């Protein structure tokens, strides 16, 4: 297995592990506040790493790179995370994972319409099989436990659309930055994008949650 494939597998494993974690945290924290807190913690770690390992000069990255990081952060760190967490509230973690698995199929469809990429028989078959499998598994899951709602499905489909648009945007308007710098940039803009709603939720949240050690 190549290093690139291994890193992709590890990243997908981290995304999968985040779903049950988010499920448990939604009992204690509101969506936007939790999203802000997690992205901010990533920012605190990634900014020093980008400076120490990649010697990033943050004031000299250029408008194109800043715009690229802003859009990618909006689609991933902000919208994808928020939609997924709202999906977790209204659907079971299993359903969330199942619906998330159609992301490659959605990327293929969007690539056809937005990037004019050709769809061969193999790709079309993959799309059909992915959609049919998700529909069957999700319907069975709803009948078994009753823990999912149509609203949860809507939020998860929006999450899939957000992450799929991220892949399209990243391919169409590539940001040529080192990995730690790019990740730190996404965390920076994600923190700024989620801050206003996080403040609103923080002001309306019962502070006993923090003082009682529930988090």
Helices and strands as residue ranges (DSSP letters): H 3-25, H 31-54, G 58-60, H 63-73, I 74-80, H 81-90, H 93-100, H 103-114, H 121-145, H 150-172, H 179-204, H 208-211
